[in-house]
Amino acid sequence: MKILVCVASRHGATYEIGRAISDELSCVLARQRALATVDLVHVQQVTGLDEYDVVVIGSAVYMDH
């Protein structure tokens, strides 16, 4: 299984949350001895999703937008 965590982060806080999510996913998968990888990338670097089984997308919200 291959998991993508991609984030759009203007000031870096959303990236840090994405890192925490990807770290936790990696720990859970390791405890379950699952053969899986987790990639954390900025959304601008995503060129395709075909190689991933799961995609997690994170984006900041500013002033309720």
Backbone hydrogen bonds in HBPLUS format (Angstrom, degrees):
<---DONOR---> <-ACCEPTOR-->    atom                        ^
c    i                          cat <-CA-CA->   ^        H-A-AA   ^      H-
h    n   atom  resd res      DA  || num        DHA   H-A  angle D-A-AA Bond
n    s   type  num  typ     dist DA aas  dist angle  dist       angle   num
A0037-THR N   A0001-MET O   3.06 MM  36  6.63 143.0  2.20 147.3 157.8     1
A0053-ASP N   A0002-LYS O   2.81 MM  51  5.47 161.6  1.84 149.5 155.5     2
A0054-VAL N   A0002-LYS O   3.36 MM  52  6.70 153.9  2.43 151.0 152.8     3
A0003-ILE N   A0037-THR O   2.84 MM  34  6.10 164.9  1.87 158.1 163.4     4
A0039-ASP N   A0003-ILE O   2.86 MM  36  6.27 162.2  1.90 159.8 164.4     5
A0004-LEU N   A0054-VAL O   2.92 MM  50  6.26 162.9  1.95 152.5 157.2     6
A0056-VAL N   A0004-LEU O   2.76 MM  52  6.13 160.9  1.80 163.5 169.9     7
A0005-VAL N   A0039-ASP O   2.75 MM  34  6.00 168.0  1.77 174.0 175.9     8
A0041-VAL N   A0005-VAL O   3.02 MM  36  6.50 154.0  2.09 153.3 161.2     9
A0006-CYS N   A0056-VAL O   2.87 MM  50  6.27 162.8  1.90 172.9 174.7    10
A0058-GLY N   A0006-CYS O   2.89 MM  52  6.30 152.8  1.97 154.4 161.9    11
A0007-VAL N   A0041-VAL O   3.07 MM  34  6.59 148.6  2.17 148.2 157.9    12
A0043-VAL N   A0007-VAL O   2.86 MM  36  5.30 158.0  1.91 137.8 137.6    13
A0008-ALA N   A0058-GLY O   2.91 MM  50  6.33 147.2  2.01 150.8 161.1    14
A0016-GLU N   A0012-GLY O   3.07 MM   4  6.35 151.5  2.15 146.0 153.1    15
A0017-ILE N   A0013-ALA O   3.07 MM   4  6.44 151.5  2.16 147.0 154.5    16
A0018-GLY N   A0014-THR O   2.90 MM   4  6.16 156.5  1.96 146.3 153.2    17
A0019-ARG N   A0015-TYR O   2.82 MM   4  6.13 146.6  1.93 146.2 155.8    18
A0020-ALA N   A0016-GLU O   3.00 MM   4  6.29 153.8  2.07 143.6 150.1    19
A0021-ILE N   A0017-ILE O   2.93 MM   4  6.25 155.6  1.99 150.6 157.3    20
A0022-SER N   A0018-GLY O   2.89 MM   4  6.11 164.6  1.92 149.5 153.7    21
A0023-ASP N   A0019-ARG O   2.83 MM   4  5.96 157.2  1.88 149.6 156.2    22
A0024-GLU N   A0020-ALA O   2.99 MM   4  6.11 159.7  2.03 143.8 149.3    23
A0025-LEU N   A0021-ILE O   2.92 MM   4  6.13 162.5  1.95 152.7 157.7    24
A0026-SER N   A0022-SER O   2.96 MM   4  6.10 158.2  2.01 144.0 150.1    25
A0027-CYS N   A0023-ASP O   2.97 MM   4  6.26 153.8  2.04 147.3 154.2    26
A0028-VAL N   A0024-GLU O   2.94 MM   4  6.18 166.5  1.96 156.7 159.7    27
A0029-LEU N   A0025-LEU O   2.93 MM   4  6.08 166.0  1.95 153.0 157.2    28
A0030-ALA N   A0026-SER O   2.93 MM   4  6.06 149.4  2.02 142.1 150.8    29
A0031-ARG N   A0027-CYS O   2.94 MM   4  6.19 158.2  1.99 150.8 156.2    30
A0032-GLN N   A0028-VAL O   3.08 MM   4  6.31 147.4  2.19 145.0 153.8    31
A0034-ALA N   A0029-LEU O   2.87 MM   5  5.13 161.2  1.90 159.5 158.2    32
A0033-ARG N   A0030-ALA O   2.99 MM   3  4.78 152.7  2.07  98.4 106.7    33
A0036-ALA N   A0034-ALA O   3.07 MM   2  5.62 119.8  2.45 106.8  90.4    34
A0045-GLN N   A0042-HIS O   2.87 MM   3  5.51 154.3  1.93 120.7 128.5    35
A0046-VAL N   A0043-VAL O   3.23 MM   3  5.39 162.6  2.26 106.6 112.0    36
A0052-TYR N   A0049-LEU O   3.00 MM   3  5.53 163.6  2.03 121.6 127.0    37
A0065-HIS N   A0062-TYR O   2.93 MM   3  5.34 146.3  2.04 112.8 123.1    38
